[in-house]
Amino acid sequence: MTGSSTDYRGWKRPGPIPPGALEPEEGETLDFICGHYRIFQYERGHRYSTDDVLTAWYGMQWAPRLGRMADLGSGIGSVAIIAAWRCPGASFCTLEAQAISVRLARKSIAYNGLASRFRIFEGDLRDPSILRSEDPFDLVFGTPPYFPSGTASTAAHAQAVPARMETRGDIADYARAASSILATGGIFTFVFPYLQLGRAEAAVAGAGLTLLRRRDVVFREGDPPMISLFAAWRAGDVPSTMQRGVPGVPVIEPPLVIRQSNDSIHPEYAAVRLSFGFPPGNVP
């Protein structure tokens, strides 16, 4: 989902050309992420993915308000940058523990002319004092690592290891951090493996949140779901009318299919991509 093409069969990426003059350093790439926004990434490190696009999309689809947003464990800033393009009136705070990722995020924010809308914090999301000095947030994103340490192969690049392995907290820590900074009626949206639904649900409940909606994601038609998208509120904020009259029972939406059996992009996911300024069809 990266690349440099701005024209696809007469379709041009929407939005102004970014004003920044920064260039990639050795080992970095500068790639389109949405519209004309670009992102600096390590060539062999952690890079933005479909999971990030879907997390931004799902949160902005269901949050009642979109004025203030936060991204926990924000990495190179991909989720927040995607949301910033889609919602130009919003302001953002990001929190990331790895200095090398924070450096890339700051560079991307500057390149895209977003500095006035972003506050980038370097720190551990398990420290509750970092973001509590900020006003509460309408929408909090989380793309936590998927695997406890020692249960999966690690990444080759040191920067990518915490994005994959739970070296600085797990989904329960993300949920607790989100709960502590949500505004009344605010939404916590996150992505997690489908096979670990139990862990995700326990984390939500343990943080005093109520799961409102879930949507599983199938990467190829006919395959089982690989990841799931979640939207949760604080338990006391949820009106029963949003739960189909049954408080505490989340809405389980039909799976979102990324690619059809013939390997073409599914029409619904193509619409999701277009709504975030990505090219249509199968182009990058």
Phi, psi and chi 1 to 4 in degrees:
 res  aa     phi    psi   chi1   chi2   chi3   chi4
   1 MET       -   19.4  -63.5 -176.7   67.6      -
   2 THR  -114.6  171.5   59.6      -      -      -
   3 GLY   153.2 -175.4      -      -      -      -
   4 SER  -125.2   -3.3   58.7      -      -      -
   5 SER   -68.7  133.4  173.8      -      -      -
   6 THR  -109.0   -5.7   60.0      -      -      -
   7 ASP  -132.7  125.8 -167.2  -46.7      -      -
   8 TYR  -134.1  102.0  172.2   71.1      -      -
   9 ARG    51.8   44.3  -61.8  179.8 -178.8  176.9
  10 GLY    88.3  -10.0      -      -      -      -
  11 TRP   -87.2  129.1 -178.8   92.5      -      -
  12 LYS  -115.9  146.4  -65.5 -177.1 -178.6  -63.4
  13 ARG   -59.7  132.1  -66.9  178.4 -178.0  -91.5
  14 PRO   -76.7  154.5   27.3  -33.6      -      -
  15 GLY   102.7  163.3      -      -      -      -
  16 PRO   -72.4  156.0   29.0  -36.4      -      -
  17 ILE   -68.9  131.8  -64.0  174.4      -      -
  18 PRO   -56.6  144.8  -23.2   33.1      -      -
  19 PRO   -83.6  -10.6   31.1  -36.0      -      -
  20 GLY   -68.8  154.1      -      -      -      -
  21 ALA  -117.8   12.9      -      -      -      -
  22 LEU   -72.0  152.8  -60.6  170.2      -      -
  23 GLU  -126.7  155.4  -64.8  -66.7  -23.9      -
  24 PRO   -63.9  141.3  -18.4   30.4      -      -
  25 GLU   -92.4  177.1  -60.0  171.7   29.9      -
  26 GLU   -58.1  129.9 -175.5  176.7   -4.7      -
  27 GLY    87.7   -0.4      -      -      -      -
  28 GLU  -110.4  157.0  -63.8  175.1    4.4      -
  29 THR  -126.6  156.9   62.3      -      -      -
  30 LEU  -119.4  113.8  177.5   59.9      -      -
  31 ASP  -126.7  149.7  -54.4  -68.9      -      -
  32 PHE   -63.0  141.6  -79.6  112.8      -      -
  33 ILE  -122.4  -39.6 -176.4  166.8      -      -
  34 CYS  -165.5  142.0   53.9      -      -      -
  35 GLY    53.0 -132.2      -      -      -      -
  36 HIS   -94.8   -0.3  -86.2   85.0      -      -
  37 TYR   -66.1  142.3  -76.2    1.3      -      -
  38 ARG  -124.9  163.1  -61.2 -166.7 -170.8 -163.3
  39 ILE  -136.7  137.8 -170.3  167.3      -      -
  40 PHE   -85.2  132.4  -71.5   92.8      -      -
  41 GLN  -138.4  153.1  -50.5 -176.8   90.5      -
  42 TYR   -76.1  135.2  -71.8  117.0      -      -
  43 GLU   -58.6  -36.9 -173.0  173.7    9.7      -
  44 ARG  -115.5   13.2  -61.2 -174.3  179.7  -81.7
  45 GLY  -103.5 -155.2      -      -      -      -
  46 HIS   -72.2  130.1  174.8   63.6      -      -
  47 ARG  -126.2  152.7  -60.3  173.6   69.3   82.1
  48 TYR   -66.9  157.0   87.5   89.8      -      -
  49 SER  -142.0  176.9   66.3      -      -      -
  50 THR   -56.8  -35.7  -60.6      -      -      -
  51 ASP   -56.3  -40.9  -60.2   25.6      -      -
  52 ASP   -66.9  -44.1  -61.8  -22.5      -      -
  53 VAL   -59.6  -45.6  177.2      -      -      -
  54 LEU   -68.8  -35.4  -68.3  176.5      -      -
  55 THR   -63.3  -45.7  -58.9      -      -      -
  56 ALA   -61.9  -45.3      -      -      -      -
  57 TRP   -61.8  -47.4  166.4   73.2      -      -
  58 TYR   -65.8  -41.6 -158.1   65.0      -      -
  59 GLY   -64.1  -43.1      -      -      -      -
  60 MET   -74.1  -18.1  -61.4 -176.2   76.8      -
  61 GLN   -74.0  -32.6 -176.0  178.9   27.8      -
  62 TRP  -115.1  -14.9  -65.7  113.3      -      -
  63 ALA   -68.0  131.3      -      -      -      -
  64 PRO   -66.5  -30.2  -18.6   30.9      -      -
  65 ARG  -131.1  149.3  -59.1 -177.4  -55.9  -88.3
  66 LEU  -132.7   37.2  -64.2  171.1      -      -
  67 GLY   -82.7  -44.6      -      -      -      -
  68 ARG  -127.2  129.6  -72.4  178.9   51.4   76.1
  69 MET  -131.1  150.1  -55.3 -175.4 -151.9      -
  70 ALA  -131.3  149.9      -      -      -      -
  71 ASP  -127.1  119.0 -172.4   13.1      -      -
  72 LEU   -92.8  135.7  -59.5  172.8      -      -
  73 GLY    59.3   50.4      -      -      -      -
  74 SER   -75.6   -8.3   52.7      -      -      -
  75 GLY    59.0 -128.5      -      -      -      -
  76 ILE   -86.1    8.2   57.4  176.1      -      -
  77 GLY    89.9   12.7      -      -      -      -
  78 SER   -63.0  -47.4   47.4      -      -      -
  79 VAL   -62.5  -46.0  174.9      -      -      -
  80 ALA   -65.9  -37.9      -      -      -      -
  81 ILE   -65.7  -41.5  -69.9  172.2      -      -
  82 ILE   -60.6  -46.5  -67.9  167.8      -      -
  83 ALA   -64.9  -34.9      -      -      -      -
  84 ALA   -65.5  -35.6      -      -      -      -
  85 TRP   -68.3  -40.5 -173.7   86.3      -      -
  86 ARG   -73.2  -27.1 -173.0   65.8  177.8   81.7
  87 CYS  -130.9   82.3 -168.1      -      -      -
  88 PRO   -67.3  -11.1   22.4  -33.3      -      -
  89 GLY   -94.3   -0.6      -      -      -      -
  90 ALA   -91.3  157.0      -      -      -      -
  91 SER  -114.3  157.7   60.9      -      -      -
  92 PHE  -137.9  145.5  -64.3   82.3      -      -
  93 CYS  -124.2  133.9  -71.9      -      -      -
  94 THR  -121.4  148.7   64.1      -      -      -
  95 LEU  -133.7  119.6  176.0   58.2      -      -
  96 GLU  -142.2  139.2  167.2   58.3   35.5      -
  97 ALA   -86.8  -27.0      -      -      -      -
  98 GLN   -85.6  120.3  -73.1 -160.7   92.0      -
  99 ALA   -61.0  -36.6      -      -      -      -
 100 ILE   -67.6  -32.3   53.9  176.9      -      -
 101 SER   -75.5  -39.6  -66.0      -      -      -
 102 VAL   -59.7  -40.1  171.1      -      -      -
 103 ARG   -59.8  -44.2 -176.1 -173.0   70.4   81.9
 104 LEU   -65.9  -40.4  -72.8 -178.0      -      -
 105 ALA   -61.5  -44.8      -      -      -      -
 106 ARG   -60.7  -38.4  -67.3 -173.0 -171.5  -78.8
 107 LYS   -65.7  -42.6 -164.4  170.9  176.8  179.8
 108 SER   -67.3  -40.7  -62.5      -      -      -
 109 ILE   -60.7  -44.1  -64.6  -53.8      -      -
 110 ALA   -65.1  -42.8      -      -      -      -
 111 TYR   -59.8  -40.7 -179.1   92.2      -      -
 112 ASN   -88.2    5.4  -67.8  -58.4      -      -
 113 GLY    69.2   35.4      -      -      -      -
 114 LEU  -107.4    6.8  -64.0  171.0      -      -
 115 ALA   -57.7  -33.8      -      -      -      -
 116 SER   -72.4  -13.5   64.1      -      -      -
 117 ARG  -107.1   -6.1  -62.1  173.3   55.4 -163.8
 118 PHE  -121.8  142.2  -89.6   74.7      -      -
 119 ARG  -123.2  121.1  -65.5 -166.5   66.9 -172.6
 120 ILE  -109.1  119.3  -58.4  174.9      -      -
 121 PHE  -107.4  138.3  -67.5   85.8      -      -
 122 GLU  -104.3  118.1 -178.8 -180.0  -23.8      -
 123 GLY   171.1  174.2      -      -      -      -
 124 ASP   -88.8  127.8 -166.2  -45.3      -      -
 125 LEU   -64.6  -14.8   62.1   85.8      -      -
 126 ARG   -77.5   -7.6  -67.4  171.0  -66.4 -179.3
 127 ASP   -89.0  104.6 -179.6   -8.7      -      -
 128 PRO   -70.1  -11.5   27.4  -34.8      -      -
 129 SER   -81.8  -16.6   66.1      -      -      -
 130 ILE   -66.0  -49.7  -63.3  176.5      -      -
 131 LEU  -100.5   -7.1  -70.3 -179.1      -      -
 132 ARG   -70.2  -16.5  -78.5 -173.8 -178.9  172.3
 133 SER   -76.2  -13.3   60.3      -      -      -
 134 GLU   -84.2  157.7  -64.7  -72.1  -43.9      -
 135 ASP   -62.4  152.2  -69.1  -24.4      -      -
 136 PRO   -59.9  161.3  -22.4   33.7      -      -
 137 PHE  -112.4  141.0  -64.0   94.0      -      -
 138 ASP   -74.6  -30.4  -56.6  -43.9      -      -
 139 LEU  -145.7  128.2  176.1   56.6      -      -
 140 VAL  -120.4  127.0  177.0      -      -      -
 141 PHE   -99.2  150.7  -60.7  108.8      -      -
 142 GLY  -146.4  128.2      -      -      -      -
 143 THR  -123.5   72.9   50.1      -      -      -
 144 PRO   -70.1  160.3   26.9  -35.3      -      -
 145 PRO   -63.1  152.3   23.2  -33.1      -      -
 146 TYR   -94.8  -18.4  -68.1  163.0      -      -
 147 PHE  -128.7  133.2  -54.3  106.9      -      -
 148 PRO   -60.0  148.0  -22.1   33.4      -      -
 149 SER   -54.7  133.7  -65.0      -      -      -
 150 GLY    88.3   -0.7      -      -      -      -
 151 THR  -104.7   -2.4   62.0      -      -      -
 152 ALA  -151.7  164.5      -      -      -      -
 153 SER   -68.5  143.1   59.3      -      -      -
 154 THR   -84.5  166.4   59.5      -      -      -
 155 ALA   -83.7  156.8      -      -      -      -
 156 ALA   -70.8  -35.9      -      -      -      -
 157 HIS   -93.2  132.2 -165.6  -70.7      -      -
 158 ALA   -58.2  -33.6      -      -      -      -
 159 GLN   -65.9  -28.0 -178.7 -124.4   10.1      -
 160 ALA   -84.7  -15.2      -      -      -      -
 161 VAL   -61.2  -51.4  172.0      -      -      -
 162 PRO   -65.6  -19.9  -22.3   35.5      -      -
 163 ALA   -74.7  -18.0      -      -      -      -
 164 ARG  -109.4  -39.2  177.3  177.6  173.6   81.7
 165 MET  -110.5  149.3  -51.1  -64.9  -65.7      -
 166 GLU   -82.1   72.7  -66.0  168.9  -10.5      -
 167 THR   -89.9  -22.1   60.2      -      -      -
 168 ARG  -133.7   59.2  -67.1 -171.3 -178.9   91.8
 169 GLY   101.3  159.9      -      -      -      -
 170 ASP  -123.0 -170.0   56.7   17.6      -      -
 171 ILE   -59.8  -32.6  179.2   56.2      -      -
 172 ALA   -64.8  -37.9      -      -      -      -
 173 ASP   -66.9  -39.3  -65.8  -58.8      -      -
 174 TYR   -62.0  -44.8  -84.3   73.0      -      -
 175 ALA   -64.8  -42.2      -      -      -      -
 176 ARG   -63.5  -43.0  -76.9 -169.4  -67.9  -93.2
 177 ALA   -63.0  -43.1      -      -      -      -
 178 ALA   -62.5  -44.8      -      -      -      -
 179 SER   -59.5  -32.9 -178.9      -      -      -
 180 SER   -75.7  -15.6   72.1      -      -      -
 181 ILE  -120.3    1.2   59.8  174.5      -      -
 182 LEU   -72.2  139.3  -81.0  172.5      -      -
 183 ALA   -73.2  162.6      -      -      -      -
 184 THR   -58.3  125.8  -59.4      -      -      -
 185 GLY    82.7    1.9      -      -      -      -
 186 GLY   -73.1  159.5      -      -      -      -
 187 ILE  -113.4  137.1  -67.5  -77.2      -      -
 188 PHE  -106.7  119.2  171.7   43.9      -      -
 189 THR  -116.5  133.3  -63.1      -      -      -
 190 PHE  -149.4  168.0   64.8   97.2      -      -
 191 VAL  -121.9  143.4   60.1      -      -      -
 192 PHE  -157.7  157.0 -148.5   59.5      -      -
 193 PRO   -61.5  140.2  -24.6   35.0      -      -
 194 TYR   -59.4  -37.7  173.4   78.4      -      -
 195 LEU   -71.2   -7.2  -68.5  178.9      -      -
 196 GLN  -115.1   33.8  -60.5 -171.3   52.4      -
 197 LEU   -56.6  -38.2  -73.0  177.3      -      -
 198 GLY   -60.6  -41.8      -      -      -      -
 199 ARG   -64.3  -41.9  -71.2 -174.5   69.2 -157.4
 200 ALA   -64.2  -45.5      -      -      -      -
 201 GLU   -64.7  -39.7  -67.8  167.8   -9.2      -
 202 ALA   -65.8  -37.6      -      -      -      -
 203 ALA   -64.7  -42.6      -      -      -      -
 204 VAL   -61.3  -50.1  167.0      -      -      -
 205 ALA   -64.0  -39.6      -      -      -      -
 206 GLY   -66.8  -21.4      -      -      -      -
 207 ALA   -93.8    7.4      -      -      -      -
 208 GLY    75.2   25.0      -      -      -      -
 209 LEU  -106.8  161.1  -59.4  169.3      -      -
 210 THR  -120.4  128.9  -67.3      -      -      -
 211 LEU   -73.0  123.2 -176.3   61.3      -      -
 212 LEU   -92.6  -46.2  -65.5  175.1      -      -
 213 ARG  -145.7  155.0  -49.7 -175.4   74.0   89.7
 214 ARG  -144.3  140.5 -169.0 -169.3   89.5 -142.5
 215 ARG  -136.4  121.5 -170.2  162.7 -166.0 -170.9
 216 ASP   -81.8  153.9  -56.0  -33.0      -      -
 217 VAL  -121.8  124.9  178.8      -      -      -
 218 VAL  -105.8  120.2  172.0      -      -      -
 219 PHE   -79.2  -24.6  -79.9   86.7      -      -
 220 ARG  -143.5  130.4 -166.8  173.3 -169.3  -82.8
 221 GLU   -50.9  130.4 -167.8  173.7   22.8      -
 222 GLY    97.5  -17.4      -      -      -      -
 223 ASP   -87.7  160.7  -68.9  -14.5      -      -
 224 PRO   -72.5  160.0   25.0  -34.0      -      -
 225 PRO   -60.8  147.3  -19.7   31.7      -      -
 226 MET  -106.9  -40.4  -66.9  -65.7  -67.5      -
 227 ILE  -132.6  166.5   58.9  173.5      -      -
 228 SER  -134.0  146.1  -62.6      -      -      -
 229 LEU  -104.3  137.4  -58.0  165.0      -      -
 230 PHE  -127.1  144.7  -58.8   82.0      -      -
 231 ALA  -131.3  125.2      -      -      -      -
 232 ALA  -135.4  150.3      -      -      -      -
 233 TRP  -119.4  166.9  -78.4    9.1      -      -
 234 ARG   -61.6  144.1  -77.7 -157.2 -163.7   93.2
 235 ALA   -55.5  -38.3      -      -      -      -
 236 GLY   -78.3   -8.0      -      -      -      -
 237 ASP   -92.6  -11.1  -67.5  -12.3      -      -
 238 VAL   -89.8  112.8 -174.4      -      -      -
 239 PRO   -73.2  141.0   26.1  -31.9      -      -
 240 SER   -63.2  -23.9   60.7      -      -      -
 241 THR   -63.8  -23.4   53.4      -      -      -
 242 MET   -85.4   -2.5  -66.7 -166.9   68.2      -
 243 GLN  -111.9   27.8  -59.7  -66.0  -33.7      -
 244 ARG    56.4   34.4  -65.2  179.0  176.5  172.6
 245 GLY    79.3    3.9      -      -      -      -
 246 VAL  -122.7   92.8 -174.8      -      -      -
 247 PRO   -56.8  138.7  -22.7   33.3      -      -
 248 GLY    86.1   -2.8      -      -      -      -
 249 VAL  -106.8  112.2  178.1      -      -      -
 250 PRO   -72.5  155.8   27.7  -35.0      -      -
 251 VAL   -82.1  122.4  174.6      -      -      -
 252 ILE  -100.3  108.4  -51.7  -59.4      -      -
 253 GLU   -80.4  159.4  -57.5  177.2   59.7      -
 254 PRO   -60.4  148.1  -21.2   32.2      -      -
 255 PRO   -58.0  146.6  -24.2   34.3      -      -
 256 LEU   -92.2  124.2  174.2   67.1      -      -
 257 VAL   -99.8  128.6  177.6      -      -      -
 258 ILE   -83.8  -51.6  -57.7  -60.1      -      -
 259 ARG  -126.2  143.0  -71.5 -172.3  176.9  -86.0
 260 GLN   -78.9  173.5  -59.8 -178.4   99.6      -
 261 SER   -62.9  -23.6   56.8      -      -      -
 262 ASN   -88.3    8.6   62.5    3.9      -      -
 263 ASP    78.0    5.4 -148.4   35.2      -      -
 264 SER   -81.7  155.8   63.1      -      -      -
 265 ILE   -67.7  133.9  -69.1 -179.5      -      -
 266 HIS   -64.3  140.8 -170.0  -81.1      -      -
 267 PRO   -54.6  -37.4  -26.8   34.2      -      -
 268 GLU   -67.6  -42.7 -176.6  179.2   11.4      -
 269 TYR   -69.3  -32.4 -175.5   56.2      -      -
 270 ALA   -60.2  -39.2      -      -      -      -
 271 ALA   -66.7  -37.9      -      -      -      -
 272 VAL   -60.8  -46.4  171.1      -      -      -
 273 ARG   -59.9  -46.2  -76.1  166.8   52.1   91.9
 274 LEU   -61.4  -37.0  -81.6  170.5      -      -
 275 SER   -66.8  -17.1   74.2      -      -      -
 276 PHE  -110.7   19.1  -78.6   90.3      -      -
 277 GLY    76.4   19.9      -      -      -      -
 278 PHE   -86.2  155.2  -71.1   96.3      -      -
 279 PRO   -64.2  153.2  -20.3   31.6      -      -
 280 PRO   -75.2  172.5   28.9  -34.2      -      -
 281 GLY    69.0 -149.1      -      -      -      -
 282 ASN  -100.6   11.0  -67.5  -41.3      -      -
 283 VAL   -79.5  159.6  -61.0      -      -      -
 284 PRO   -70.1      -   19.6  -27.2      -      -
